[in-house]
């Protein structure tokens, strides 16, 4: 009970140290300050308008390199002013306003072709359009009003840059800490595979789901570390330690992936010995230690309590040796391999911990990757105009999404003008903009979250307004709800909306608008209904139509990964960067496939075509990647060894099967006979690996998994 309370307390503290709360605090303060300051000078209306501009621009202020934030918010401010001016004049006539709603909804929804940050710029522009629709401004006031909104946007841009300038490394620390915590959860799921009572298939489902979170956070860390000038070009201890810790973290994740074996076989063979429970307990202990390291990174503190796993690993070794003695004829080679992986994992945890416990890390700074190689680990978005125009066809998912948003916003605008109650018809359009996503499953999820959050938050808001009449207390609630709204925006959307609704209701009370609970709930229901029906009927986007591309990408990545292993076995000098890029590609593509499958499971049953087969493909792909990682961890230690010719034949056979499979998926074919061809190897010239038996078993299993993937792919396509 005491340990449970300690863990819960740490989780609460971790939230307040996290990037989520930091973002929420920055956004809330950036929006609130103009109104609070100008209220003291009796210019509250001016302050509200400035806060409106800040509110629109804060949607662009998502995690990432400072230069990307600065540039995107600057561009967002330019659109903010233009859209505010256009809307100000367009609203003078209902038909011109309707045309503007349709046109701008399409235009700014198309920004998604340039990535998520560009899409947030589009969302910011749509927000100011929606808020300006009901602004009572005369023609001669429009430019001044638009300039004031722009002033609020510029204020938030400068405030955000100042916020990050004060603590330039904090965002990277927070993202890294959250990434470590995700890997700790991944390790706990891996530990469950060694427990005979746990269902293997259910555990795989949990594992691939957690892999999505790990991949997303690792991408976020890469973006901040490798695209930030201060991180890669300034040789400060803080920046170098962050980079080194992340490099070790990714290597450690591969090590965790490498602790993968035929769990059904291992359970059957060693269940009675009790050794599997010891392995699971050791992994759980290491996961707990990873959580301690994550908290240490998040809170920027040192922790001198260092759990020593050396004794547990020695005890595990004695148990493995005992099995060999007591059960003659039973090979314990696979258990020894697991023990090696656990020792490597322990060393990496110690290494990351030491970065943050050492007073001086100068000795650690010589092992990092050269600055010129950082950019290879991050994707670079192309902003060429032709990308926008190339997507103006029904073959583009982005085009269909933008067209759907445009039509639905126009329908919502017409309904709001004719049927919505009250004077805040823009809530209908706001709901539509927030809910409609490129895929049906994401739109459906947002729809439920928005409805549940609005109704629940409405009840809380009513209770506060009715039973807590004091304005000072209501203002405190408003600030708390505002913080909650922006802190949970990326973490848990339904909680964010629960906070948002009472925040809006209390705000409207202070503005003298009156009791608007019924109006907000009705408008939200209208918007949600329109968005849900439209996502099903108007140019719907189903995952099964697109998942073939994700399947092809992940097979291509695994083939490349396997080729790097083969080249290493042949004695070819495979560069560390080249190998790690192939590994990163596998992890990212696997996470993308898992995410696509998860979205598919939330679609209507009639649209879940061959879902059982797709699930098999996802699991088999994870097993394949894990087995390649298992061999890769050995290959990195024995990089100078050459594999026996039989093993190379197994690799070539697996690559051929996977290439043939990818060909059927219209994927990219990796030519293994040119450029990356394996030179002829004779048995006399190739030394045999020390653990050649286990290696051959693993390569044989990779060959079997490759064949299974080919069979499942055939079933999906037929």
N, C-alpha and C positions, 0 to 999 in steps of 0.2 A: 504493500500500500504506500509505504514511504517512497520507494523507488518510482512508483506510478505518479505520485504527486510531484516528484522531482522532475520527471520527464515532461509532465504537463506544464509545469512552471517554465521549463526551458523552452518548450514549444511556443508559449505565449511570448517569452522574451525574444525568441528568434523572429517572431512576426514583427515586433517593434524594431528590431535591428535590420529587418529585411528591406529589399528594394521596393517591395509592394507598399510598405508603410511610408518609406522615404518618398516615393513618387506621390502617394496620396497627400502627404504633408506639404510637399512642394506645390502641387497643383492647387490644393485648398488655399494655401497662403497666397499664392500668386493671383488667384481669382478674388479672394476676399479683401486683400489689402487696399486696392483702389477705392472700393466702396467705403471701407471703414475710415480711411484717411480723409477722404473728401466729405464724409458725413460730418466730421469735426469742423469743417469749414462751411457747412450748410450748402454743399453741392452734391447731395446724395444721388440725384438723377444722373449727373455727369459721371459719378463713380460707378453707378450701375451699368452705364453704357460701356465704360472702360472694362468693367468686369466681364461684360458680354464678349468683348473681343478677346480677352484673356481666356475665357471658357472655350471659345472656338479653337484657339491656337494650342491649348493644352492637350487636345486630342492627338496632336502630332508628336508630343513630347514623350515618346516611347523609348525604352532602353536601347542603347546603341552608342557608337562613337560620337564624341562631342561635335565634330565637324559635320556629321550627317544631321544631327539635331539642329545645329545652327542653320545649315543650308535649307533644310526642309521647312523649318519654321519661318525663315525669311521668304521663301517662295509662297508659303501658306499665307503670310501677311499680304503679299501682292494680290493673291486671289481673293483674300478677305475683303479688301477695299473695292476691287472691281465688282465682285458679286453683290456687295452691299449697295453700291451705287446703282447697278442694273436692277436689282430687286426693288430698291426704293422708288424708281421710276416705273417699273413694270407693274407694281401693285396698284397703280392709279387706274388700271383697267383690268378687269378680271380675265379677259381673254389673253392679253399680253402676259399676265402673271401665270396663267395656265401653260402657255407656250414655254415660258422661261423654266417653269418647274420640270416639264418634260425634257427640254433640251439640256439643262444643267444636270439633271439626274442622270441622263445618259453619259454626258461628257465626263463628269467627275467620277462616275462609277467605272469608266474605262481606264482610269488611272491605275487600276489593279494590275494591268499588264506590266507596270514598272515596279512591282513589288509592294510589300505591305506598308512601307513608309510613304510611298507615293499615294497609296490608297487612303492613308490617314489624312494626307493633304486634301484629297478629294472630299473626304468626310467633313473636314473642317469647313470647306467652301459650302457644302450642302447645309451644314448647321447654320451658318450665317444667313443663307438664303431663307431657311425656315423661320428663323427668329425675326428677320426683317419683314416677313410677309404681313405681320399684324402690327408693325410699328406705324403709329399715326404721325407721319411726317409730311409736311408740305414740300412741294418741289424745291423751294429755295432753302430748305433745311436739310435736304438729302445729303449733299456733299459734306456739310459740317458733321452730320450724324455719322456718315461713313468714315470720315477722318477720325472721329472720336473712337469708333470701334477699332480702327487701324491702330490708334494710339494704345488701346488696351492690348492688342496683339503684340505690338512692339515692346510694351512694358513687360509682358510675360516672357518674350524671347530674351530680353536683357536679364530679367530676374532669374530665369532658368540657367543662363550661362554663368551668372554670378554664383548661383547655388553650386554648380559643378566646379567652378574655378576655385572655390574655397577648399573643397575636398576632392581633388581630381581622381584619386584612386578608389574612392568609396564605392562607386557603382560597380567597378570591376570586382572588388572584394565581395560585395553582396551577391553578385551573380555567381561568382566562384563558390561561395559558401552554399548557395542554394543548389548548385550542381553537385557538390559533394554529398549533400543530403539526399538528392535523388539517387545517386549511386549506392548509398547506404540502404535505401529501400529496395533497390534492385538486388543487392547482395542478400537481403533477407529472403526474398522470393527464391533466389538460387539455393539458399540453405534448405528450403522446404523440399527440394527435390530428393534430398537424402533421407527424408522421413517417410517410412513405408506407409503410414496412414494417410498421407497427402495424395490427392488425385493429381496425376501427372498432367493430364490434358487441361484441367482447370488452372494448374500452375503455369502452364505455357501461356494460357490466355492472359493471366496476370503479368507474366514476364514481358510479352510483346507490348502490352499496354504501358508498362513502366518504361520500356525502352524508348517509347515516343517522348516521354518527359525528359529522359536523360539526353536524348539527341537534341531536343529543342533548347535545353539549357546549355549544352555544350556549344551549340551554334551561337547562342547569345554571348557566351564567354569569348568565343573566337572573334565575333564582331567587335566587341569592346577592346579586347587585347591587341588583336592583330591589325585593326584599322585605325587605332588611335596613335597619333604621332608620339605622344608623351610616353606610351607604353613601349614602343619598339625602338625609339631613337634616343631616349634619355636613359643613361646608364645609372639610374637610381636604384637603391636596394629595393624599395617598395615595388617598382615596376618589374624588376627582374624576378623577384620572388613570386609575384603573381604569375608571370609567364612560366617559370620553372614548375611551380605547383600545378598549373594547368596541364603542362606537358606530362608530368608524372601521373596526373589524374586520368588522362586519356589512356596512358599505358596501363594504368591499374584497371581501368574498365575492360581493356582487352584481356587482362589477366583473369578478371572475373568471368568474362565470356569463355575463356579457355578452361575454366573448371566445369567443362561440359562433357558428359559421357553418356553411355546407354544406361539411363537410370533404371529402366525396368530390369535389365540384366544385373546391374549392381545390387539392386534391392533383393533380387532373387538369390544372388550368390552370397551376399554378406549380411543379410537381414538378421540372422541368428547371432552374429558375432557382437553386435552392439556398437561396432566401429562407426556405422553410418550416423548414429545419434551424436557421437563425439565430434564427427566432422561438421554436422549441422550446428552443434553448440558453439564450436570454434568460429564458424562463419557468422553466427548471430552475434558473438562477442566482438568480432571485427567490424560488423555493421554498426554496433553501438559505439565503438571507438571512432568510426568514420563520422557518426553524428556529433560526437564530441569535438572532432576536428572542424566540422562544418560550423558548429556554434562558435568555436574559437576564432575562425575566419570572419564570421558575421559580426561578432561582438568586438573584434580587434583586441582580444585579450590573450594572455598566455595561461596555459593550464599545465601545472607540474605533475598532476596525477597521470602517470603513464602505465596503462595496463600492459603487463608483460605476457605476450603470447608464446614466448620461447619455451616456457615450461609446458604449456598445453600442447605445443607442437612436438616436443620431445616425448610426452606421454602418448601422443597419437602415433608417433614412430614406433614406440615400444609395442603398442597394440597391433600395429600392422605387421611387425616382425613376429609377434606371438601367433598371429593367424597362419603365417607361413610355417611355423614350427608345429602347431597343433593339427593343422589340416594339410597333410601331405598331398601333393598333387594339385593343390589349389594355388593358382598364380595370384600374387598380390601386387603385380606390376602396375595395375591401374590405380590401386590405392597409393602406391609410392608416387605415381605421377600427380595425383591429387595433393599429396603432401608437399611436393615440390612447388606446386602452384600456390598453396597456402603460405609457404615460406616466402615466396616472391611477393605475394600480396601483403604480408606482414612487413616486409622491407619497404614497400612503397608507401604504406601508411606511416611508417616511422619517418621516411624521407619527407613527406608532406608536412608532418607534424614538426619536424626539425626546422623547416623553413620559418615557421612562425614562433618557435621557441628560442631560436638562436638569437643572441644579441647582435652579432655581426654575421652577415651572410656572404661576406666577400669571397670566401673560399668556394661558395656554391655557384658563383656567377660565371664561371668559365665554361660550363657545360651546355649553355643554351644554344639554340639555333641561331644562325646568322640572320641579321635584319632583312636581307634580301629575300629570304625564303619564307618569311611570315605570310606574305600576300598570297602564297599558293594555297594556304589553308582556309581562305575565305572566298566566298563568291563575290563577284563584282557585277553589279547591276548595270546593264547597258540602257542608257536613256535616249538612244537615237530615235528621231521622229518616225522612222519607217516602221518601228515596232508597233506603234499606235495604229498606223494605217494598215499594216499587214494583218492586224487582228479585226479589221472591219469586215468580217464575213461570218456566216452561220457555222463555219467550221471551228470558230474560236469560242471557247467556253466563256471568256471574258466579255465578248460581244453579246452573247445571249444573256449573260447576267446583267449587263448594262441596259440592254433593251427591256428586260423584265423589270428592272428598277424604274426605268423611265415610264413604262406603261402603268405600273402599279402606283407610282407616286401621282401620276395624272388622275387615275381612278380615285385615289385617296383624297386628292385635292378637291375633286368634284363632289365627292360624298361629304367631305368636311364642310364645304361651303353650303351645302344644301340640307344636310341632316344632322351634323354634329351639334351637341348642345353647348351653350356657353360661348365664351369669347376667346378660347384658346384652341382653335381648330388645328393649329400647327402641331399639336400633340399627336394627331393622327399620322401626319407625315413623319414626325420624329420617330414614332414607333416603327413605321415601315422602314425607314433608313437604317435603324439600329438592327432590326430583325433580319432583313433580306440579306442573305449571303450567297456566294456562288453555288454552293451545293445544297440540296434539299435537307440533308441531315443537320447541317449547321443552322439553317433557318428554323427547322423544327425545334431544335434544342433552345435556340434563343427565344423562340415564341413562348415555350413553356416557362422558361426562366423569367421572361418579362411579365407574363401574366401572374405567375405565383408571387414574384417580387412586388409587383404593383399592388395586388390585393392585400398581401401580408403587411406591406409597408403602409398602405392606406389605413388599415386598422390601428397600427401603432401611431400614425399621425393623428387620427381622430382622437385616440385616447389622450395623447399629450395636449392637444388643443382644448379638449373638454375639461380635463381634470387637473391641468397644470396651467393656470391662467397667468402666472407671473412672467413678465416679458424677459427678465434677466435669465431665468431658468430656461425659458424657451429658446433664447439665443444660444445658451450653452449647448442645448440639445441640437440646435441647427449646426453649430460648428462640429460637434461629434458626428452627426449624421453625414455631414459633408466630407469629413475625414474618412469615414467608413465607405462612402460612395466611391471615392477615388482610390482608396487603398485596396479595395476588393475588386476593382474594375477588371484587372487581368487575372486575379487569383480565383475569384468565385463570382460569376456575374449575377447569379440570383441573389446572393447576399448584398452585392453592390446595389441592386435595384430595391431591395428591402430598405436599405439606408437612404437611397435616393428619393423615394416617394415621400416620407415624412419631412425630409430636408426641403423638398419643393413646396410642400403644403405649409410648413412653418414660414418659409421665405415669402410666400404669397400673402400669408397673414400679416407679416411685417410691412408688405407693400400696400396693404389695405385692399387687396383684391376680394377678400371674403372667403367663404367656405367652398372649395373647389374639388373636394374629394370625389364626389359623384362624377363630375365632369372629367377628371383625370382618368378614373377607372373606365368610364364608358368609351372615351377616346382611345384608350389603350386597347380595349377589347375590339373596337372597330378596326384599328390599325393592325392588330395581331391577326384578326380573321382574314382581312384582305391579303396580308403578307403570306399567311399559311396557304390559302387557296391558290394564290398566284404561284407560289413555289412548286405546287403540284401540277398546275395546269399550263402556265405560261413558260414555254421553253425550259421545261424541267431538266435538271442535271442530276443523273443517277451515277453512282460510283461504279457500277458494273461496266458502264460505257467507257470509263477512263482507267479502270484498274489494270487493264492489260498492259498499259504503258509503264505503270509502276512495277509490274511483275517483270517486264523485260529489262527495266533499269537495274533491278536488284540482281537478276541473273548475270547481267553484263558486269556489274561491280564484283560479284563473287568470282567470276572467271578471271578478271584482272588480278584479284587478290590471290587466287590459286596460282596464277602464272608467276607472280612475284615469289611465292614459296618455291615453285619448281626451279626458277632461275637461281635461287639461293642454294638449293640442294645440289645444283650442278656446279657450284663453286663460283658462279658469276657474282661480281660485286654489285649487289643491289643496295643502292643508297638508302640511308635511313629516311630521308625526306620522301623518296619515291615510294618506299614501303608504307610509310605512315599515311601518305595521301591515298593509296589504294585501300588501306584499312578504314580511313575516315569516310571514303566513298561508300563502302559497304555499310557502315553504321548509319549513315544519313539515309541511304536508299532503303535500308531495311525499316527504319523508323517511318519513312514516308509510306511504305507499303502497309505497315501496321496501322498507321493513322487512317489510310484509305479504307482498310477493312473495318475498323471501328465505326467509321462514318456509315459504311454500308449496312452494318447491323441495326442502325436506328432508322433505316428507310422502310417503307411499306413492304410487307412480306412478298407481295407480287413482284417487287423490283429487286429482291435479294436473290438474283439468279446464281445458281451453283454455289451458294454461300458456304456449304460444308466443304466443298472442294477447295474454295478459295482459302478457307481457314486452314485446311491441310497444307496448302501451298505456303501460307505465312509461317506456320510452325516448322515445316520442312526447311524453309529458307533460313529460319533462325538456327535450326540444328546444324545446317550446312555451314553457316557463318561461324558458329561456335566451334565446330570441328576444325575449320581452317585456322581459326585463332589459336586453338590448342596446339596445332602443329607449328604455327608461326612462333609461338612462345618458345618452343624447343629449338626451332630454326635460328632464332635470334641468339641463342646461347651457343649453338653449334654451327655458326654460319660458314665455317670453313670446310665442313663435311660435305661429301657428295653422296647422294642417295643411290642405293642399288638400282639396277636397270628395271627390275620388276616394279619397284615403287614408282619410278618415272612413267612406266607404262600405265599404271593405275591413274596417275595424275592426268596423263594425256587422254585416257579414255573418259575420265570425268569431264574434262574440258570439252571434248568432242560432243558428249551427250548434252551438256549445258548449252553449247553453241547451237546445236541442232534444235534444242528447245526454244532458244531465243529467236531463231530464224522463224519458227512457227508463230511467235508473238510479234513478228515484224520488228524485232529489236536489232541492236547493233551486233554484228558478228566480229569476234576477236580472232584475227588470223594468227594462229599459233605456229604456223610453219614458216612465216617470214617475219623479219624484224625481231620477233621474240622467240624464234625457233629454238628448240632444244637440240644441241649438237649431239652427234652420235656418241653413245657411251657404251663401252664394253664392260663386262662384269669384272675383267681383270684390273681395270684402271679405277674402278669405283670402290672406295673403302666402305665397309658396312658400318652403319650407325650402331652405337652401343645398345640403344633400346629399339633396334630394328623390328622386333616382333610387335611391339605396341604400335610403332609407326605404321607398319604394314596393316595392322588391324584398323587403325584410324583412317588410312587412305582407302582401305576396302570399304569402310563404312561411308566415307565421302562418295565413293563410287556408287554404293547402294542408294544413298540419299539422292544423288544426281539422277539416277534412274527413276526413283519414286517421284521426283519433281517433274520429270519428263512425262510420266504416266498421268499425274494429276493435271498437268497443263493440257494434255490431250483431252482429258475429261471435261475441263473447263471450256475448251474451244469447241467441242462437239455438242 
